[in-house]
Amino acid sequence: MSRTPTKIGLMGCGVISGIYIETSQKMDPIECVAVADLNPDAAQFRAEQYGIPKACSPDELLADPEIEIIVSLTPNRLHGQVGMQIIEAGKHFYGEKPFTVYRQEALAILAEAEKRGLRTGGAPDTYFGSAWQTARKAIDDGLIGRPVAATAILQGRRGPITPEMRARYASFMNNPTRSTAPGHVSFFMTDGGKYGVSNTFDMGGYYAASLINLIGPAKSVIGMTGKAFEEVVRGDQTIKVEAPTHVTGVIEFQNGVLCQWLTTSDVYGTGLPHIEIYGTEGSLRCPDPNWFPGPVYLRKPESNELIELENVHAINQDTRGIGVADMAMGIQNGRPHRSNGEVGAHIVDILNALHESSDQGARIQLQTTCAQPKPLPVDLPNYTIDE
Ligand SMILES: NC(=O)c1ccc[n+]([C@@H]2O[C@H](COP(=O)([O-])OP(=O)(O)OC[C@H]3O[C@@H](n4cnc5c(N)ncnc54)[C@H](O)[C@@H]3O)[C@@H](O)[C@H]2O)c1
């Protein structure tokens, strides 16, 4: 069905903004018509690169009457502030992860949006990808029976930068979607050691979102945190570590699943699986939740062999921003959207609770909940979203 796309604008034109524009140019429900940044060169760079009609200041974007959804791709510490500005400007708000750093910021945005009848949402949306929809279908179809336990493991310590790694990184950053305006300095280089930017807040969101997609919302959390190093190297810089970098614990889900959690940048990985879901009739091994596709393996009781499940879903590539298209379709058709603000706030609640539990030596009951996102139809063509 042909329809008028919802006009969106991007706030923040750094590393991740390119893929959002590419996705918007491939998906009918949305059209990116403006990009803004505090740094005018960054906005100009992206606008010229992708032929976006307008490069403007943050205030001009907020005041633009043409735009219905503003997508915030700003540094983590600003997510609460910028999200609230977008809502107060009367626009629907979609943000990169984490939805906010602190729980109260997230709840304030949800309350203000509800008062104004506006939608909120945010990344991660990698679980729209084929791997995660395959795993979800396996669970929904009963292939592992009743889920009872899970693991979520990110061992993210980086080794010394070798010339090969430097070359690989340079070629990745030269990839059009990740390239940036000359002189651009990623906020990870300045804020990388602060609370809200650690691996737990950065990558942990992918793990939490994938678990919520697979088994629904959580109920309580026990956590312990640590910090092995006072300084870490990021790119060519050494930065001070000011927040826990090793976060481990147990998340109790509302359906009774107990999930062992580890998000750390203190230890080198040894190949432990990223996410596994264990049921009464089998076990599921899932790939890295930072990505949309990847192999999903099933182990049944009869054999310890891991069998790769057939992928029948079409979203097999980086499609960051598909959550915005889903939100736009939700607005157009009056249906709920999947990566909504409740999911975002629930993830923020979980990540903070892991730290608070450690600080207080106590189990933390979560203050938020959310609906388990609806699975995507299996026959959905690539770069489309269901009505
Ligand atoms: N880099 C990645 O691979 C990646 C992947 C997924 C998600 N993310 C998330 O996306 C967000 C942005 O990450 P990034 O890597 O693009 O960061 P970045 O540092 O490359 O870019 C951030 C941009 O925001 C601009 N900015 C700062 N304050 C602003 C404001 N008040 N209004 C408008 N613009 C402002 C900066 O000038 C900069 O151009 C972060 O939340 C990050 O966690 C990043």
The ligand as an SDF file (V2000), in Angstrom:
LIG
                    3D

 44 48  0  0  0  0  0  0  0  0999 V2000
   29.4000    4.1280   17.3200 N   0  0  0  0  0  0  0  0  0  0  0  0
   28.6790    3.0230   17.2640 C   0  0  0  0  0  0  0  0  0  0  0  0
   29.0800    1.9990   16.6360 O   0  0  0  0  0  0  0  0  0  0  0  0
   27.3360    2.9610   17.8900 C   0  0  0  0  0  0  0  0  0  0  0  0
   26.5760    1.8620   17.6200 C   0  0  0  0  0  0  0  0  0  0  0  0
   25.3050    1.7960   18.1200 C   0  0  0  0  0  0  0  0  0  0  0  0
   24.8610    2.8090   18.9290 C   0  0  0  0  0  0  0  0  0  0  0  0
   25.6040    3.8710   19.2530 N   0  0  0  0  0  0  0  0  0  0  0  0
   25.0290    4.8880   20.1330 C   0  0  0  0  0  0  0  0  0  0  0  0
   24.6500    6.0130   19.3450 O   0  0  0  0  0  0  0  0  0  0  0  0
   24.8500    7.2380   20.0470 C   0  0  0  0  0  0  0  0  0  0  0  0
   25.7840    8.1020   19.2520 C   0  0  0  0  0  0  0  0  0  0  0  0
   26.9870    7.3810   19.0760 O   0  0  0  0  0  0  0  0  0  0  0  0
   28.0720    7.8200   18.0150 P   0  0  0  0  0  0  0  0  0  0  0  0
   29.0880    6.7330   18.0170 O   0  0  0  0  0  0  0  0  0  0  0  0
   27.4330    8.2340   16.7460 O   0  0  0  0  0  0  0  0  0  0  0  0
   28.6750    9.1050   18.7750 O   0  0  0  0  0  0  0  0  0  0  0  0
   29.6310   10.2470   18.1670 P   0  0  0  0  0  0  0  0  0  0  0  0
   30.4310   10.7670   19.2980 O   0  0  0  0  0  0  0  0  0  0  0  0
   30.3360    9.7240   16.9690 O   0  0  0  0  0  0  0  0  0  0  0  0
   28.5830   11.3440   17.6640 O   0  0  0  0  0  0  0  0  0  0  0  0
   27.7750   12.0880   18.5220 C   0  0  0  0  0  0  0  0  0  0  0  0
   27.3910   13.3820   17.8120 C   0  0  0  0  0  0  0  0  0  0  0  0
   26.4520   14.0850   18.6120 O   0  0  0  0  0  0  0  0  0  0  0  0
   26.7440   15.4700   18.5300 C   0  0  0  0  0  0  0  0  0  0  0  0
   26.1280   16.1720   19.6620 N   0  0  0  0  0  0  0  0  0  0  0  0
   26.5920   16.2850   20.9270 C   0  0  0  0  0  0  0  0  0  0  0  0
   25.7090   16.9630   21.6900 N   0  0  0  0  0  0  0  0  0  0  0  0
   24.6630   17.2640   20.8950 C   0  0  0  0  0  0  0  0  0  0  0  0
   23.4400   17.9490   21.1070 C   0  0  0  0  0  0  0  0  0  0  0  0
   23.1070   18.4370   22.3030 N   0  0  0  0  0  0  0  0  0  0  0  0
   22.6020   18.1010   20.0590 N   0  0  0  0  0  0  0  0  0  0  0  0
   22.9260   17.6080   18.8360 C   0  0  0  0  0  0  0  0  0  0  0  0
   24.0780   16.9560   18.5850 N   0  0  0  0  0  0  0  0  0  0  0  0
   24.9350   16.7780   19.6020 C   0  0  0  0  0  0  0  0  0  0  0  0
   28.2520   15.5240   18.4870 C   0  0  0  0  0  0  0  0  0  0  0  0
   28.7170   16.7540   17.9670 O   0  0  0  0  0  0  0  0  0  0  0  0
   28.5710   14.3230   17.5910 C   0  0  0  0  0  0  0  0  0  0  0  0
   28.6430   14.6880   16.2220 O   0  0  0  0  0  0  0  0  0  0  0  0
   25.4030    6.8240   21.4040 C   0  0  0  0  0  0  0  0  0  0  0  0
   24.3690    6.7900   22.3300 O   0  0  0  0  0  0  0  0  0  0  0  0
   25.9490    5.4150   21.1980 C   0  0  0  0  0  0  0  0  0  0  0  0
   25.8680    4.6500   22.3880 O   0  0  0  0  0  0  0  0  0  0  0  0
   26.8330    3.9870   18.7000 C   0  0  0  0  0  0  0  0  0  0  0  0
  1  2  1  0
  2  3  2  0
  2  4  1  0
  4  5  1  0
  4 44  2  0
  5  6  2  0
  6  7  1  0
  7  8  2  0
  8  9  1  0
  8 44  1  0
  9 10  1  0
  9 42  1  0
 10 11  1  0
 11 12  1  0
 11 40  1  0
 12 13  1  0
 13 14  1  0
 14 15  2  0
 14 16  1  0
 14 17  1  0
 17 18  1  0
 18 19  2  0
 18 20  1  0
 18 21  1  0
 21 22  1  0
 22 23  1  0
 23 24  1  0
 23 38  1  0
 24 25  1  0
 25 26  1  0
 25 36  1  0
 26 27  1  0
 26 35  1  0
 27 28  2  0
 28 29  1  0
 29 30  1  0
 29 35  2  0
 30 31  1  0
 30 32  2  0
 32 33  1  0
 33 34  2  0
 34 35  1  0
 36 37  1  0
 36 38  1  0
 38 39  1  0
 40 41  1  0
 40 42  1  0
 42 43  1  0
M  CHG  2   8   1  16  -1
M  END
$$$$
